């Protein structure tokens, strides 16, 4: 834990941007667009995962509810966003 703190403390601006982009790229890869969404009793949409007879609900703990946001974007927009983030990461790493 202390090493993580020290590495973050010593990170440059560019390294921080690259780590942020990596976080969002990883989040885009994790989203399963085939999972259904259900309307809750509080009038919120909840992403569910149905496996056989088991139904689990996603509790989105990601920063800024990123998982839910990408899910609502859909796969086409998410792939476009992924390509933009990949380009930005490559440009940052070049400079």
MMTF fields as JSON, N, C-alpha, C and O atoms, coordinates in Angstrom:
{
  "mmtfVersion": "1.0.0",
  "mmtfProducer": "UNKNOWN",
  "numBonds": 379,
  "numAtoms": 380,
  "numGroups": 95,
  "numChains": 1,
  "numModels": 1,
  "chainsPerModel": [1],
  "groupsPerChain": [95],
  "chainIdList": ["A"],
  "bondAtomList": [4, 2, 8, 6, 12, 10, 16, 14, 20, 18, 24, 22, 28, 26, 32, 30, 36, 34, 40, 38, 44, 42, 48, 46, 52, 50, 56, 54, 60, 58, 64, 62, 68, 66, 72, 70, 76, 74, 80, 78, 84, 82, 88, 86, 92, 90, 96, 94, 100, 98, 104, 102, 108, 106, 112, 110, 116, 114, 120, 118, 124, 122, 128, 126, 132, 130, 136, 134, 140, 138, 144, 142, 148, 146, 152, 150, 156, 154, 160, 158, 164, 162, 168, 166, 172, 170, 176, 174, 180, 178, 184, 182, 188, 186, 192, 190, 196, 194, 200, 198, 204, 202, 208, 206, 212, 210, 216, 214, 220, 218, 224, 222, 228, 226, 232, 230, 236, 234, 240, 238, 244, 242, 248, 246, 252, 250, 256, 254, 260, 258, 264, 262, 268, 266, 272, 270, 276, 274, 280, 278, 284, 282, 288, 286, 292, 290, 296, 294, 300, 298, 304, 302, 308, 306, 312, 310, 316, 314, 320, 318, 324, 322, 328, 326, 332, 330, 336, 334, 340, 338, 344, 342, 348, 346, 352, 350, 356, 354, 360, 358, 364, 362, 368, 366, 372, 370, 376, 374],
  "bondOrderList": [1, 1, 1, 1, 1, 1, 1, 1, 1, 1, 1, 1, 1, 1, 1, 1, 1, 1, 1, 1, 1, 1, 1, 1, 1, 1, 1, 1, 1, 1, 1, 1, 1, 1, 1, 1, 1, 1, 1, 1, 1, 1, 1, 1, 1, 1, 1, 1, 1, 1, 1, 1, 1, 1, 1, 1, 1, 1, 1, 1, 1, 1, 1, 1, 1, 1, 1, 1, 1, 1, 1, 1, 1, 1, 1, 1, 1, 1, 1, 1, 1, 1, 1, 1, 1, 1, 1, 1, 1, 1, 1, 1, 1, 1],
  "groupList": [{"groupName": "UNK", "atomNameList": ["N", "CA", "C", "O"], "elementList": ["N", "C", "C", "O"], "formalChargeList": [0, 0, 0, 0], "bondAtomList": [1, 0, 2, 1, 3, 2], "bondOrderList": [1, 1, 2], "singleLetterCode": "X", "chemCompType": "L-PEPTIDE LINKING"}],
  "groupTypeList": [0, 0, 0, 0, 0, 0, 0, 0, 0, 0, 0, 0, 0, 0, 0, 0, 0, 0, 0, 0, 0, 0, 0, 0, 0, 0, 0, 0, 0, 0, 0, 0, 0, 0, 0, 0, 0, 0, 0, 0, 0, 0, 0, 0, 0, 0, 0, 0, 0, 0, 0, 0, 0, 0, 0, 0, 0, 0, 0, 0, 0, 0, 0, 0, 0, 0, 0, 0, 0, 0, 0, 0, 0, 0, 0, 0, 0, 0, 0, 0, 0, 0, 0, 0, 0, 0, 0, 0, 0, 0, 0, 0, 0, 0, 0],
  "groupIdList": [1, 2, 3, 4, 5, 6, 7, 8, 9, 10, 11, 12, 13, 14, 15, 16, 17, 18, 19, 20, 21, 22, 23, 24, 25, 26, 27, 28, 29, 30, 31, 32, 33, 34, 35, 36, 37, 38, 39, 40, 41, 42, 43, 44, 45, 46, 47, 48, 49, 50, 51, 52, 53, 54, 55, 56, 57, 58, 59, 60, 61, 62, 63, 64, 65, 66, 67, 68, 69, 70, 71, 72, 73, 74, 75, 76, 77, 78, 79, 80, 81, 82, 83, 84, 85, 86, 87, 88, 89, 90, 91, 92, 93, 94, 95],
  "secStructList": [7, 2, 2, 2, 2, 2, 2, 2, 2, 2, 7, 7, 2, 2, 2, 2, 2, 2, 2, 2, 2, 2, 2, 2, 2, 2, 2, 2, 2, 2, 7, 7, 6, 6, 1, 7, 3, 3, 3, 7, 6, 6, 1, 7, 3, 3, 3, 3, 3, 3, 3, 6, 6, 3, 3, 3, 3, 7, 7, 7, 7, 1, 4, 4, 4, 2, 2, 2, 2, 2, 2, 2, 2, 7, 2, 2, 2, 2, 2, 2, 2, 2, 2, 2, 2, 2, 2, 2, 2, 2, 2, 2, 2, 2, 7],
  "xCoordList": [0.831, 0.0, 0.867, 0.596, 1.898, 2.762, 3.497, 3.726, 3.871, 4.554, 3.63, 4.068, 2.34, 1.38, 1.287, 1.264, 1.234, 1.156, 2.404, 2.314, 3.564, 4.816, 4.907, 5.388, 4.446, 4.496, 3.525, 3.826, 2.37, 1.428, 1.962, 1.766, 2.626, 3.173, 4.274, 4.43, 5.028, 6.133, 5.727, 6.562, 4.468, 4.019, 4.012, 3.683, 4.383, 4.33, 2.917, 2.066, 2.695, 1.384, 1.035, -0.087, 2.002, 1.756, 1.469, 0.584, 2.208, 1.968, 0.57, -0.102, 0.146, -1.194, -2.27, -3.268, -2.071, -3.038, -3.101, -4.184, -1.945, -1.91, -2.61, -3.347, -2.39, -3.057, -4.571, -5.337, -4.999, -6.429, -7.044, -8.135, -6.35, -6.83, -6.882, -7.833, -5.858, -5.86, -7.069, -7.668, -7.426, -8.59, -9.859, -10.64, -10.053, -11.258, -11.242, -12.288, -10.079, -9.99, -10.332, -11.029, -9.84, -10.155, -11.654, -12.255, -12.247, -13.683, -14.499, -15.487, -14.101, -14.806, -14.711, -15.682, -13.553, -13.385, -14.253, -14.674, -14.52, -15.284, -16.784, -17.476, -17.301, -18.754, -19.284, -18.761, -20.325, -20.998, -22.328, -23.274, -22.379, -23.567, -24.732, -25.85, -24.486, -25.564, -26.393, -27.479, -25.892, -26.651, -27.897, -27.822, -29.05, -30.273, -30.305, -29.631, -31.091, -31.308, -32.767, -33.657, -33.008, -34.37, -34.67, -33.78, -35.909, -36.337, -36.616, -37.403, -35.959, -36.148, -37.391, -38.011, -37.744, -38.918, -38.674, -39.617, -37.396, -37.059, -36.945, -36.481, -37.371, -37.37, -35.955, -35.735, -34.998, -33.632, -33.435, -34.039, -32.597, -32.27, -31.119, -30.111, -31.263, -30.246, -29.79, -30.606, -28.484, -27.931, -27.932, -27.474, -28.446, -28.537, -27.679, -27.32, -27.366, -26.635, -27.423, -27.56, -27.935, -28.744, -27.922, -27.508, -27.687, -26.964, -27.831, -27.925, -28.458, -29.37, -30.543, -31.273, -30.731, -31.806, -31.35, -32.15, -30.086, -29.529, -29.504, -28.968, -30.09, -30.117, -29.388, -29.805, -28.301, -27.556, -27.653, -27.794, -27.576, -27.69, -26.338, -25.616, -26.006, -24.742, -24.844, -25.732, -23.941, -23.81, -22.602, -21.465, -22.83, -21.757, -20.959, -21.407, -19.767, -18.889, -17.762, -16.86, -17.804, -16.732, -16.791, -17.82, -15.673, -15.61, -16.607, -16.657, -17.379, -18.386, -19.416, -20.02, -19.623, -20.573, -20.251, -21.137, -18.976, -18.457, -19.029, -19.348, -19.16, -19.665, -21.069, -21.356, -21.943, -23.317, -23.362, -24.166, -22.506, -22.462, -22.063, -22.675, -21.035, -20.583, -21.65, -21.859, -22.322, -23.4, -24.499, -25.004, -24.865, -25.92, -25.476, -26.311, -24.171, -23.662, -23.911, -24.218, -23.777, -23.918, -22.576, -21.59, -22.529, -21.252, -20.607, -19.381, -21.399, -20.831, -20.121, -18.973, -20.801, -20.198, -19.028, -18.039, -19.12, -18.025, -16.781, -15.665, -16.967, -15.818, -15.189, -13.967, -16.013, -15.491, -14.702, -13.62, -15.245, -14.551, -13.235, -12.224, -13.246, -12.023, -10.955, -9.784, -11.362, -10.378, -9.811, -8.618, -10.649, -10.161, -9.198, -8.171, -9.53, -8.659, -7.333, -6.285, -7.379, -6.138, -5.241, -4.031, -5.834, -5.059, -4.447, -3.278, -5.234, -4.737, -3.592, -2.61, -3.718, -2.668, -1.371, -0.285, -1.495, -0.314, 0.359, 1.586, -0.428, 0.131, 0.846, 1.911, 0.265, 0.906, 2.218, 3.195, 2.243, 3.439, 4.544, 5.727, 4.155, 5.145, 5.863, 7.08, 5.077, 5.663, 6.444, 6.986],
  "yCoordList": [-1.198, 0.0, 1.249, 2.193, 1.263, 2.43, 2.679, 3.827, 1.579, 1.725, 2.382, 3.208, 2.005, 2.619, 4.117, 4.913, 4.489, 5.898, 6.637, 7.742, 6.033, 6.68, 6.81, 7.823, 5.786, 5.87, 6.932, 7.634, 7.052, 8.096, 9.482, 10.427, 9.598, 10.873, 11.338, 12.534, 10.384, 10.703, 10.757, 11.072, 10.457, 10.402, 11.795, 12.791, 11.827, 13.089, 13.298, 12.412, 14.473, 14.8, 13.837, 13.336, 13.583, 12.704, 11.276, 10.62, 10.788, 9.438, 9.332, 8.31, 10.388, 10.392, 10.333, 9.63, 11.068, 11.024, 9.638, 9.137, 9.022, 7.679, 6.675, 5.815, 6.771, 5.865, 6.082, 5.124, 7.326, 7.612, 7.031, 6.461, 7.171, 6.596, 5.077, 4.453, 4.474, 3.013, 2.561, 1.525, 3.345, 3.008, 2.957, 2.01, 3.971, 4.002, 2.928, 2.363, 2.636, 1.557, 0.21, -0.61, -0.007, -1.254, -1.334, -2.403, -0.221, -0.198, -0.513, -1.244, 0.024, -0.262, -1.75, -2.342, -2.357, -3.791, -4.655, -5.742, -4.191, -4.984, -4.983, -5.912, -3.962, -3.828, -4.941, -5.19, -5.599, -6.639, -6.064, -5.914, -5.75, -5.106, -6.07, -5.641, -7.365, -8.347, -8.483, -9.062, -7.955, -8.026, -7.148, -6.009, -7.675, -6.862, -5.808, -5.938, -4.777, -3.744, -3.794, -3.978, -3.628, -3.663, -2.351, -1.714, -1.967, -0.764, -1.132, -2.037, -0.416, -0.726, -0.024, 0.774, -0.322, 0.314, 1.801, 2.561, 2.21, 3.62, 4.359, 5.499, 3.711, 4.281, 4.489, 5.375, 3.679, 3.683, 2.416, 1.385, 2.49, 1.305, 0.578, 1.192, -0.734, -1.566, -2.605, -3.302, -2.697, -3.712, -5.037, -5.119, -6.067, -7.378, -8.383, -8.178, -9.454, -10.557, -11.817, -12.208, -12.443, -13.652, -14.852, -14.939, -15.783, -17.014, -18.17, -18.435, -18.848, -19.929, -19.368, -18.513, -19.849, -19.357, -18.239, -17.725, -17.855, -16.845, -15.473, -15.314, -14.503, -13.13, -12.241, -12.126, -11.615, -10.711, -9.293, -9.096, -8.325, -6.923, -6.247, -6.503, -5.391, -4.681, -3.486, -2.646, -3.415, -2.235, -1.481, -1.84, -0.449, 0.258, 1.107, 2.171, 0.621, 1.327, 2.049, 2.59, 2.062, 2.699, 4.213, 4.782, 4.848, 6.308, 6.937, 6.565, 7.866, 8.592, 7.662, 8.0, 6.484, 5.49, 5.166, 5.065, 5.011, 4.829, 3.585, 3.628, 2.487, 1.246, 1.467, 1.092, 2.076, 2.317, 3.282, 3.119, 4.267, 5.258, 4.611, 4.875, 3.763, 3.083, 2.107, 1.965, 1.439, 0.513, 1.257, 0.769, 2.45, 3.225, 3.78, 4.02, 3.984, 4.46, 3.441, 3.799, 2.186, 1.119, 0.711, 1.433, -0.441, -0.969, -0.148, -0.055, 0.443, 1.214, 2.463, 2.724, 3.228, 4.438, 4.092, 4.824, 2.987, 2.583, 2.214, 2.533, 1.543, 1.212, 2.473, 2.562, 3.438, 4.709, 5.429, 5.958, 5.446, 6.058, 5.336, 5.974, 4.016, 3.239, 3.631, 3.786, 3.79, 4.165, 5.566, 5.792, 6.503, 7.845, 7.807, 8.486, 7.016, 6.917, 6.239, 6.624, 5.232, 4.588, 5.58, 5.604, 6.405, 7.417, 8.414, 8.776, 8.864, 9.838, 9.252, 9.94, 7.991, 7.332, 7.231, 7.489, 6.855, 6.748, 8.103, 8.193, 9.147, 10.492, 10.931, 11.545, 10.619, 10.966, 10.225, 10.795, 8.967, 8.168, 8.554, 8.382, 9.08, 9.534, 10.797, 10.927, 11.715, 13.01, 12.995, 14.023],
  "zCoordList": [0.0, 0.0, 0.0, -0.743, 0.82, 0.913, -0.406, -0.786, -1.112, -2.392, -3.418, -4.218, -3.387, -4.296, -4.045, -4.984, -2.791, -2.44, -2.9, -3.436, -2.693, -3.092, -4.614, -5.123, -5.341, -6.806, -7.319, -8.285, -6.68, -7.08, -6.753, -7.517, -5.63, -5.215, -6.176, -6.421, -6.711, -7.604, -9.073, -9.921, -9.4, -10.794, -11.42, -10.776, -12.678, -13.42, -13.96, -13.884, -14.5, -15.066, -16.2, -16.273, -17.084, -18.224, -17.772, -18.322, -16.778, -16.25, -15.642, -15.781, -14.975, -14.376, -15.45, -15.294, -16.539, -17.64, -18.269, -18.572, -18.463, -19.056, -18.139, -18.621, -16.83, -15.891, -15.899, -15.791, -16.025, -16.114, -17.371, -17.327, -18.49, -19.751, -19.645, -20.118, -19.023, -18.83, -18.017, -18.307, -16.997, -16.168, -17.031, -16.938, -17.86, -18.695, -19.768, -20.086, -20.33, -21.318, -20.679, -21.277, -19.468, -18.759, -18.46, -18.573, -18.084, -17.791, -19.055, -18.982, -20.196, -21.451, -21.775, -22.245, -21.53, -21.803, -20.882, -21.278, -19.678, -18.7, -18.956, -18.541, -19.629, -19.799, -20.696, -21.783, -20.218, -21.001, -21.481, -20.707, -22.764, -23.32, -23.495, -23.781, -23.327, -23.47, -22.202, -22.234, -21.079, -19.828, -19.915, -20.377, -19.472, -19.526, -18.421, -17.399, -18.642, -17.62, -17.197, -18.027, -15.896, -15.356, -14.651, -14.088, -14.687, -13.977, -12.518, -12.239, -11.58, -10.156, -9.625, -10.327, -8.4, -7.793, -7.525, -7.304, -7.546, -7.356, -8.679, -8.719, -9.77, -11.113, -11.661, -12.488, -11.206, -11.737, -12.54, -12.245, -13.549, -14.321, -13.656, -13.305, -13.479, -12.854, -13.874, -14.478, -14.056, -14.948, -14.2, -13.06, -14.847, -14.212, -14.968, -16.128, -14.293, -14.904, -14.598, -13.439, -15.633, -15.456, -15.902, -17.058, -14.967, -15.258, -14.774, -13.576, -15.718, -15.353, -14.571, -15.072, -13.33, -12.466, -11.536, -10.754, -11.608, -10.714, -11.391, -12.488, -10.723, -11.231, -10.23, -9.077, -10.667, -9.794, -10.359, -11.566, -9.468, -9.862, -9.697, -8.734, -10.64, -10.602, -9.673, -9.82, -8.728, -7.885, -8.419, -8.112, -9.21, -9.908, -8.929, -8.502, -8.578, -7.647, -8.376, -7.737, -9.707, -10.458, -10.322, -9.958, -10.622, -10.532, -11.502, -12.675, -11.024, -11.81, -12.433, -13.451, -11.827, -12.356, -13.816, -14.665, -14.072, -15.428, -16.111, -17.299, -15.382, -15.971, -16.529, -17.666, -15.727, -16.159, -17.341, -18.258, -17.308, -18.376, -19.703, -20.738, -19.665, -20.88, -21.36, -22.564, -20.438, -20.797, -21.56, -22.571, -21.059, -21.707, -23.059, -23.931, -23.243, -24.536, -25.638, -26.775, -25.291, -26.271, -26.843, -26.694, -27.497, -27.976, -29.091, -29.15, -29.967, -31.077, -30.557, -30.919, -29.713, -29.149, -28.238, -28.207, -27.494, -26.61, -27.411, -27.004, -28.549, -29.402, -29.986, -30.105, -30.347, -30.857, -29.763, -30.018, -28.554, -27.429, -27.152, -26.858, -27.245, -27.044, -28.059, -27.711, -29.311, -30.333, -30.072, -30.273, -29.63, -29.299, -28.116, -28.123, -27.107, -25.935, -26.279, -25.762, -27.152, -27.601, -28.327, -28.104, -29.202, -29.916, -28.952, -29.088, -27.974, -27.006, -26.186, -25.905, -25.807, -25.028, -25.836, -25.315, -27.11, -27.97, -28.152, -28.135, -28.325, -28.461, -27.192, -27.254, -26.05, -24.782, -24.593, -24.106, -24.973, -24.79, -25.77, -25.477, -26.938, -27.917, -27.442, -27.566, -26.898, -26.544, -25.25, -24.843]
}
